[in-house]
Amino acid sequence: MGVDLRPLAKPKEISFSHLKGKKLAVDTHLVLYQFLTTMPELRDSKGRLTSYLSGLFYRTTHLMAEGAKLAFVFDGVYGLPKITSTVTEEVMSESKRLLEALGCPVIQAPSEGEAQCAFMCKQGKVWAAASQDYDSLLFGTPKLVRNLTISRYRKLPKGGKAKVRPEIIDLKEFLKQNKVNQGQLVSLGMIIGTDFNPKIPKIGPKNAVKFVRGKKPGQIFDELKPDFDWRQVYEVITKMPVTKDYKLKWKEPDFRKIKQILVEEHDFKLERVKSALEKL
């Protein structure tokens, strides 16, 4: 999932304490997808999956304890097909209930959540968009924070663990470093493959960035002659629907509702839930 801009990015590591007091728009669909596909499977006494609720609750409360102000953005209807079967309606519904009980704003995007996060950041309503994917840069977010909600440690190939820290990418710096403008960045993403189109064979990120420099999208794709409608894909990315009708209001966590959702409905241990909330 997402466009592979890693070879072209020079992210800067930041500490979790750097996020204190900062507002972040979180690409929630991707967070839930990560929890559902990477965490050990957990189920309650009724057989319902609870891994994603565990990940969402403990990671969110940890970040809240660090002072980060998180707003969670949910995907809506898509311009073109995207992998969504893992994140079901039930998963999204239960996640929204829990996040609202934690006092976090929940925003429903009309289409791509990452586009909505980018729009909120461009408006200056949040400090950065938070996502593991680089798509947010194609949507024009001024700042992208990665590694926010993933595990704090990753396994090394030869054994042992390495600490994973948040990292930030500044869009202006990214464009300057790669000597491209925003339109060329979108074209670059389409060449190496996005959620909306297949990659063009035999062109990797480093060759693609050289190819798009100094060219307009029409010139780029007239030369490449892709087997997809590049104009349609370009328009989907650059004109993705977003909503201006959203509210960013943080509230105190509602312990009664959190207890009802996690402990009474999904069999979480009360003491563990209380311990996480006490850190707030």
Beta strands, then each sheet from edge to edge (+ up, - down):
strand 1: 12-13
strand 2: 23-27
strand 3: 69-74
strand 4: 106-108
strand 5: 128-130
strand 6: 143-146
strand 7: 153-155
strand 8: 161-163
strand 9: 167-170
sheet 1: 1+ 9- 6+ 5+ 2+ 3+ 4+
sheet 2: 7+ 8-
end
